[in-house]
Amino acid sequence: MFSRIAIPSFQNTDSAWVEIYLSSVGGSLHPDYRNEIRSAIEQTLTEKKSAEKVYYSTSHARAIGGFALSNRPIGFDIEAQDRVQNNTISRVSQNSEVSEAPTHTHLWTAKEAAYKSLAKFSQPTVISSIQIGQWTQTNHFKLTNESSFGAPEGCGITWTFDSHICAVYFF
Ligand SMILES: CC(C)(COP(=O)(O)OP(=O)(O)OC[C@H]1O[C@@H](n2cnc3c(N)ncnc32)[C@H](O)[C@@H]1OP(=O)(O)O)[C@@H](O)C(=O)NCCC(=O)NCCS
């Protein structure tokens, strides 16, 4: 029931690969969405039989949800574009972050993915500690204060999917 979707402008390599799986049963409108996502992660990992460590991160919007798998520590976020509140984003962001980002929505999902990716490092307690910048034309971005959290330089990508926006950040 979960389908693997492609990330535009990103090519998997042997050294860094990312896979995204989404389904309507992973959305929070589904009565058992958490178990659906958990089972799909277990099944995908079992089928993969990967010799290397695989990291995962989950996210759910109302109508759709799912998970990212990677051989790198990873954070994944999905949001319905019409539910992201510009004033909330401005409250947790610096003016320069807002002006550099393609849209408020891109910045929000980038921050959430970068925040989650720090779970294996010194993750801050609030999202306002996360600084996002260095956006490219293909909506790649960087966590610009990664050293504050004991993390190496990473790589982030945002992309739209139907009426949703997604982001991953990985190290
Ligand atoms: C943790 C946080 C990123 C979750 O994001 P969200 O958009 O609310 O929810 P999502 O559906 O995208 O992701 C939820 C999943 O993230 C994962 N998650 C939760 N806390 C996490 C953390 N600290 N690190 C990494 N992943 C986390 C869990 O798998 C969770 O799934 P579950 O609810 O089924 O357990 C978000 O609550 C946050 O930013 N917290 C920081 C505190 C803060 O600054 N809050 C103010 C926001 S204005």
The ligand as an SDF file (V2000), in Angstrom:
LIG
                    3D

 48 50  0  0  0  0  0  0  0  0999 V2000
    9.2020   16.8260   16.5330 C   0  0  0  0  0  0  0  0  0  0  0  0
    8.5320   17.5660   15.4130 C   0  0  0  0  0  0  0  0  0  0  0  0
    9.5880   17.8540   14.3360 C   0  0  0  0  0  0  0  0  0  0  0  0
    7.4230   16.6710   14.8050 C   0  0  0  0  0  0  0  0  0  0  0  0
    6.9270   17.2370   13.6340 O   0  0  0  0  0  0  0  0  0  0  0  0
    5.3670   17.2650   13.2800 P   0  0  0  0  0  0  0  0  0  0  0  0
    5.2050   18.0380   12.0050 O   0  0  0  0  0  0  0  0  0  0  0  0
    4.6080   17.7090   14.4630 O   0  0  0  0  0  0  0  0  0  0  0  0
    4.9430   15.7740   13.0530 O   0  0  0  0  0  0  0  0  0  0  0  0
    5.3250   14.7820   11.8620 P   0  0  0  0  0  0  0  0  0  0  0  0
    4.1110   14.0330   11.5270 O   0  0  0  0  0  0  0  0  0  0  0  0
    6.0290   15.4560   10.7370 O   0  0  0  0  0  0  0  0  0  0  0  0
    6.3890   13.8040   12.5380 O   0  0  0  0  0  0  0  0  0  0  0  0
    6.0200   12.9960   13.6110 C   0  0  0  0  0  0  0  0  0  0  0  0
    7.0620   11.9330   13.7580 C   0  0  0  0  0  0  0  0  0  0  0  0
    8.3530   12.5290   13.9650 O   0  0  0  0  0  0  0  0  0  0  0  0
    9.1270   11.6450   14.7730 C   0  0  0  0  0  0  0  0  0  0  0  0
    9.6850   12.4420   15.8520 N   0  0  0  0  0  0  0  0  0  0  0  0
    9.0660   12.9060   16.9570 C   0  0  0  0  0  0  0  0  0  0  0  0
    9.9300   13.6070   17.7110 N   0  0  0  0  0  0  0  0  0  0  0  0
   11.1150   13.5530   17.0630 C   0  0  0  0  0  0  0  0  0  0  0  0
   12.3910   14.0710   17.3440 C   0  0  0  0  0  0  0  0  0  0  0  0
   12.6380   14.7970   18.4430 N   0  0  0  0  0  0  0  0  0  0  0  0
   13.4130   13.8310   16.4650 N   0  0  0  0  0  0  0  0  0  0  0  0
   13.1980   13.1090   15.3360 C   0  0  0  0  0  0  0  0  0  0  0  0
   11.9870   12.6000   15.0130 N   0  0  0  0  0  0  0  0  0  0  0  0
   10.9600   12.8280   15.8770 C   0  0  0  0  0  0  0  0  0  0  0  0
    8.2150   10.5440   15.2750 C   0  0  0  0  0  0  0  0  0  0  0  0
    8.4580    9.3960   14.4820 O   0  0  0  0  0  0  0  0  0  0  0  0
    6.8400   11.0950   14.9770 C   0  0  0  0  0  0  0  0  0  0  0  0
    5.9380   10.0760   14.6570 O   0  0  0  0  0  0  0  0  0  0  0  0
    4.7890    9.7030   15.7230 P   0  0  0  0  0  0  0  0  0  0  0  0
    4.0230   10.9550   15.9750 O   0  0  0  0  0  0  0  0  0  0  0  0
    3.9910    8.6740   15.0210 O   0  0  0  0  0  0  0  0  0  0  0  0
    5.5180    9.2080   16.9160 O   0  0  0  0  0  0  0  0  0  0  0  0
    7.8860   18.9040   15.8540 C   0  0  0  0  0  0  0  0  0  0  0  0
    6.9220   18.6310   16.8260 O   0  0  0  0  0  0  0  0  0  0  0  0
    8.8830   19.9280   16.3780 C   0  0  0  0  0  0  0  0  0  0  0  0
    9.3440   20.7580   15.6320 O   0  0  0  0  0  0  0  0  0  0  0  0
    9.2290   19.8700   17.7000 N   0  0  0  0  0  0  0  0  0  0  0  0
   10.2210   20.7920   18.2660 C   0  0  0  0  0  0  0  0  0  0  0  0
    9.6220   21.6220   19.3800 C   0  0  0  0  0  0  0  0  0  0  0  0
    9.1940   22.9780   18.8470 C   0  0  0  0  0  0  0  0  0  0  0  0
    9.9870   23.8370   18.5430 O   0  0  0  0  0  0  0  0  0  0  0  0
    7.8780   23.1680   18.7310 N   0  0  0  0  0  0  0  0  0  0  0  0
    7.3310   24.4210   18.3020 C   0  0  0  0  0  0  0  0  0  0  0  0
    6.8030   24.3390   16.9140 C   0  0  0  0  0  0  0  0  0  0  0  0
    6.0860   25.9320   16.4790 S   0  0  0  0  0  0  0  0  0  0  0  0
  1  2  1  0
  2  3  1  0
  2  4  1  0
  2 36  1  0
  4  5  1  0
  5  6  1  0
  6  7  2  0
  6  8  1  0
  6  9  1  0
  9 10  1  0
 10 11  2  0
 10 12  1  0
 10 13  1  0
 13 14  1  0
 14 15  1  0
 15 16  1  0
 15 30  1  0
 16 17  1  0
 17 18  1  0
 17 28  1  0
 18 19  1  0
 18 27  1  0
 19 20  2  0
 20 21  1  0
 21 22  1  0
 21 27  2  0
 22 23  1  0
 22 24  2  0
 24 25  1  0
 25 26  2  0
 26 27  1  0
 28 29  1  0
 28 30  1  0
 30 31  1  0
 31 32  1  0
 32 33  2  0
 32 34  1  0
 32 35  1  0
 36 37  1  0
 36 38  1  0
 38 39  2  0
 38 40  1  0
 40 41  1  0
 41 42  1  0
 42 43  1  0
 43 44  2  0
 43 45  1  0
 45 46  1  0
 46 47  1  0
 47 48  1  0
M  END
$$$$
